[in-house]
Amino acid sequence: MDLARLVANAVMPSIGRIGRTLAAMATTLVVSSFVVFASLHLAPGGPLQFLAQGRSPSPEAIAMTKAQYGLDRPFLAQYLHWANGVLHGDLGTSFQFRTPVTSLLEARLAPTLTLIAMAALLISLVGVAAGVLSALNAGRVADKAVLVLVTALAAVPPFVAAILLISVFSVGLRWFPTFGAGDGMVDRLHHLALPSVALALTFVALLGRVTRSAMLDELGREHVEVALSRGIPTRRVVWRHVLRNAWGPITTVSGVVVAGLLVSSAVVESAFGLDGLGSLLVQSVDTRDFPVVQAIVLAVVVTFVVCNVLVDLLHTALDPRTLAGTAAR
């Protein structure tokens, strides 16, 4: 009985927390999908105006167009029809290309995912390393150098970084191409090297600052000072007690950063001429291609929500104190 009670006390809070997290995720997705659908359809210059292409169609043509795209239904019925299609993988038909939106997104997905993966790897490695180096050398030259560098990087927008990188490494040194995503894995990595750096710079600065702050907070803990005073090697203390406990805020920010890369990629893809989701979003906004804009914005929202949920669950796994606090409440 004691063992069963112990297992129940350990497992039930985890199950309850996961259930609440998933319920909150589902609610957020439903509300977000409605806001995305409503905001675009209620905006000035709706779908019907775009489909008219500047002409003055007859009432019969307007009625046929409304029936073809389901615009003759009540607003709530339109939303439910669209949401049901999304759940079944049908994101509608592009007004501009006259093809299924799903096909458009699939064709543009590979360059964007590769770009985000490369940028995320750079952010994780360089950002955490810079933060750890700065924290372990607090007040010294290395710390001040890292702080100056991350401050400068944080002030450089992605499109400015893209222009500078193109000017130096493509036009000046001719080391990297300036256009396209390349063919094949090696060529694609070569083409996306500069875009991934341009996309990662600002987020490297953000993660470096957060890592430094979290590390300094843990370095000031009493148990860390006691461990160092007992002669335990600094590397061991840093790895087992400092960095391990600092992963909470680092993973939280990392999840938000990875989700934000999907939004920031639009500027970088446009600068380097990449046929990805970001450039497709910019193009669709300019042409008022509502189904494509809805699909990409919804994908961004889903990415943010899923990343936040994964970070929340990972934070609980890394720091059991979070779960204990939840159980106590």
N, C-alpha and C positions, 0 to 999 in steps of 0.2 A: 504493500500500500504506500509506504514512504517513497519507494522508487517510482511508482506510478504518479504520485503527487508531484515529485520532483521533475519528472519528464513533462508533466502537464504544465507546471509553472514555467518551464523553460521554453516549451513549444508554443503554447497558446498565445502569449504576447506577440511572438513573431508572426503567427498566422493572422492575428487580429490586425497587426500593423500593415502587413501585406494586403489584407482585404480592404482596409481603409484607403491605402494608397491606390490600389487598382480602381476602387469606386470613385475616388477623386479624379483619377485620370480619365475615366469614362465620362464623368460629368463635364470635365473641362473640354474634352474633345467634342461632345455634343453641343455645348454652348459656343465653342469656337467655330464649329462648322456653320452654325446658324448665323453668327456674326459675319463670317466671311461671305456667305451667300447673300445675306441681306445688304451688307455694305456696298457690294458691287452692283447689285440690282437697283438699289435706291440712289445710287450716285447719278449726278447729271450726265446726260448723254448715255442712256441705257443701251441694252443690246439691240433693241429695235432700230435706234438711230444709226448704230454702226452697220447693221445689216442693210439699211436703206442706201448706204454708200453715197450720201449726199443728194440722192434723187428724191423726187416727190412721188412715191408710188401711189397707185390707186387703192381705194379701200379694199378691193378684192385681193390685191397683192399683199396688202398689210395683213389681212385675215389669214391668207395662206401661209405667210411667213410666221405669224404667231402660232398657228397650228403645227407647223413643221418643227419648231423649236420649243413647243410647249408653253409659249408665253401667253396663251389665251386662258390658262388655268389660274385659279386663285394663287396668291403668293405662297401660302402655306403648302398647298398641293405641289407647287413647283419645287419647294425646298425638300419635301418628303420624297418626291420622285428623284431629285438629284442625290439626296443622301442615300437612298436605296441603291442607286446606281454606283455610288462610291463604295458602298459595302460589298458590291459584287464586281468591283474592278472596272466599272464603266464611269469614266470621268467626263463624258459628254463628247461633243464634236467641236473642233476648232472652227471659229467663224472665218478666220483668215486662210487656213490651209485646207479646210473642208475634209479633214481626216480625224480619226479618233484621237483624243488628247492623250490617252494611254500610250499610243504608238509614238507620239511626239516626245513624250517624257522618256520612254525607253531608249529612243535614239540619242537623247542628250544626256543620259544618266551617267554613262561610263566616264567621260571627261571630268564631270563635276565630282563624282565619288573619288576618283583618283587624285584630283586636286585637293580635296578636303582631307583625304587620308595622309597625303604627303605633308600638308600644312599642319595637321594635328600631330604628326610625328615630330616635326620640327618644334612645335610649341611645347610639347611634353618634355622632350629631351633638353632643349636649350633653356626653356623657362624654369624648369625645376633645378637644373644644374646651376643657372645663374643665381637663383634664390638661395640655394644651399651654400654656394661659394660666398655670397654676400653675408649671409647670417653667420657663418663660421669665422668670418673676418670682420665682424662688426666694428666700425670705427677706424679701420685700417684703410690703406690705399686701395686694396682690392674691393672693399665694400663701397667706397666712394666712387670708384670707377664703374662698378656695376650699376649703382644708383643713377649716375649721370647718363650711362648708356640706355638704361630702360626708360628713363624720363624722356630722352631724345626720341627713342623708338615710339613711345606712346603718343608723341605729338605729330607723328608722320601718318597721314591718312593712307589707306591702301592704294588709291589712285596716284598719289604723289610718289609712293614707293615704287609703283609699277613704272612710272615715267622715268624715274632715276635709274632703276635697274635696266630698263631697255636702253637708255642713253649710254650707260657705262658698259654693260656686259654684252649687249647685242649690237648696237651701232658702233661703239668704240672698240671693244676687244673682239667682237664677233665670236664669242664663245657659245652663245645660245641663240636659238631662233626667236623671232618676235611674233610669229603668227601660227595658229593652228595647234592641234593637240597631238599630232604625230601618228604614225602607224606602227603597231607592234609595241610590246611592253618597253623595250629599251628606248626606242625612239620617243615613245610617249613620256617616259620619265625625263628624257632630255628636254622635250618641249615644255613640260610642266614644272621644271626646276625653278625658273624665275617667277612664274605666277604663284607657286606655293610659298616662296620666300616673301613676296609682296603681300600675300594674304596673311602670313604668319607673324610679321614683325610686330604689329600692334598688340596682338594677343600674347606674344612672348613676353612683352613688357608687363602686361597685366598678371600673367601667371608667375613671373619672376618676383613681382612685388608681394603677391599673396604668399608665395612660398617663403620668402624672407621673413614676412611678418609672423607666419605660423611657426617657423623654426625658432625665431627669437623668443616667442612666447613659451615654447616648450623648453628652450635652453635655460630659461629663468625659473623652471620648476625646482622645487626642493629636492625631489628624488634624483634629478639629473645632477645637481650640485653634489649630493651625497655620493653618487656613483663615481663622479670624477675625483672627489677627495679621497676615495678609497683606492685610487690607482688603477681603476678599470680603464683600458685603452679608450681614447677619445673616439676612435672610429667605431668601436663596438657600442659605446653609449649613444652616439649619434644615430647609428642604424637601428638599434633595438628600442631606444626610448624616445629619441627626439623626432626623427623622421617618421617613424611608425605612428606616433601620436599626432603628427602634423598632417597626415594624409587626409583627415576629414575636410578641412577647408580647401585643400588643394584639389581633391576630387570634386568638390562642389563647384568650384570655379571652372574646372576642366570640362565638366558636363555642359555648363552654360556656354563655354567658349566653342566647343565642338558644334553645338547647335547653331551658334551665331555665325560660324563659318559659312553655312549655307546661304545666309543673307548677304554677307560681305563678298561672297564669290561673284556676285553680279557685276560689281565694278571691275574686279580683276579680270573676269572673263571678257568683258567688253574691251578692256585695254589691250589684251593679248589676242583678241580675235578667236576666242574659244567657243565652240558650239556646245555650250553646256546649259544647264537649267537656269543659271543666273542671267546669261545673255538672252535666253528665251523669255524670261520674265520681263526684262527691260523692253524687249521688242513687243511683247504682248500688251504691256501697259500702254506703249505708244500707239498701237493699232486698236486698242480697246477690244482685244480678243478675250472676252470675259471668261469662257470656260477654261482657257489655259491659265489665266491669272488666278482663278479660283483654285485650280488643282495645285499650282505651285505654292500659293500662300497656305493652303491646307497642309501640304507636305511640310512646310516650314513649321507650322503650328504643331503638327504631329511629332516632328523631330524634337522640338523644344520640350514637349510634354513627356515623351518617352525618355529623353536624356535626363530630365529632372527626376523621373521615377526611378531610373536605374541608379542615378547618383544617390538618391535617398536610401535605396536598398543597400547599395554598396557602403554608404556611410554607416548604416546600422551594423553591417558585417565587420567593418573596420573598427568601429567604436561601440562596443556593447553597452556603454553607459547611456547611449541614446535610447536604446530599447528599455533599459532599466528605468529611465526617467519617464518613458511613455507608460510603462506598466504601473509606476507609482501613481501617476495621475488617474 
